[in-house]
Amino acid sequence: MTVETSPAERPGPSGAEGPATLALRGMAAELRSRGIEAWEDGVCGMVHAGPAAHAQRAVLRPHRGDLWWWMRRPIQDGTPVVLPGVPLSPASRTSDAAHRIVGVLSAAEIG
C-alpha cells in the first residue's frame, strides 16, 4: 500500500507533525496490529502493506472535502496505470481502510 501526500501535508523543518503524517503512522500501526507487514516512507508520504514483492498501495488524498485513503493495485510490468485508485474511507477511519486492505491481501494469498 502506498500513501502519497502533498508537500503541504508533510512535517515542516520544525518537526511538527501534520494530519497526514499522523494518519500515515496510524495506518502502519493499525496494519501491524493486524499481523500485516507495514512500513512508511516519510519522504514520499507512503505506507506499504504486505510482502514487498506484492505490497498493496494506498493513497492519502483529498476527496469529498477531507483526506481519504485510496487503494492502488501493485503496478504490473507492462501494464499502464489507468485509475488513480478506489476510495476506501476517510483518513479519520483508518481501521475501516485497514480492514479492507487486509481483505485484499488475504484474497491475493488465496488467488
N, C-alpha and C positions, 0 to 999 in steps of 0.2 A: 504494500500500500504506500503510495507516495502522497504526501500532503504538501502542496505548494502554497506559499503565502507571498503577498506583495512586500516590497521593502518597507513600506509604511507600517506593516503589521509586525515586523521583526524587532527584537530588542535593539535599542539605541546604544550609543557609546557609554551611557551611564549604567548600563546593565539592567535597567528597568525592564520588566517582562510585560509585554502586551498580551491582549486576549488570545492572539494566535499562538504565541509561544506557550502559554499555559494550556491551550487546547491540544497542542502537539504532545506535550509531556503527559497530559491526561490520557490521550488516546494510547500512547505507548504503554503507560502503566495499566490501563484497562485491558489491553490485549495480553500483556504479560500475566495479569491476574487470571486470565482465561487459558493459560498454557500455550499461548502463541508467541513465537519468537518475534520481537519487535525492536526496531532501532530507529533513532532520529538522526537527521542530517539538518542541523540548525542553520547551516549556511544557505541551503536551498529551501528550508522550511518543509522538510519531508519526514514522514514516518513510513517505514517499510514493515510489512507483516507477513510472516510465513517464511518458509525456507528461501534463502537467497536466490536459488535457481527459479523459483516460481512465486516470488513475492507479489502480493496484491498491493495495489497502489490506490490511494485516495487523495483527493484534492480538497483542501480547506479554502473555500472561495465564497464570495458574496452570492447570495441567492435569496430572493424574496425579502430584501432589505436587512438580511442578517448573514452571519457566517454559517455556512453549511459544510458538512462532509459530503464529498462526491467520490464514488468509486471509479477507478480506472482499471481496465484489464491490463495484464502484462503485455508489453509490446512483443509481437511475434516477428521473427525475421522475415522481411519482405512484405509485411502487412502494414498498410498505411493506417495511421490513427485517424479514424473518421469522426468519432464522437468524443466530446470532452469528458464524458463520464455520465454517471447516473446519480442523481441526488439521493443521499441516504437519510440524513437527519440534520437538524440544526446543530451547530457546534456545542450548544449547551446540553445536548442529549447524546453525549459521547457513547454511553453504554448501549444505546439503540444502534448506533452505527457500528460499534464493535461487534454486537450480536450478529448483524448482517454480514460483516466481514468474516467472522468465524464460520458462519454458514457457507459462504462461498469457498473458503479454504477447505472445509470438510467435504463439500461436493467435488472439489478438484481432486482430492485424495481418492475418492471413490471412482471417479470417472477416468 
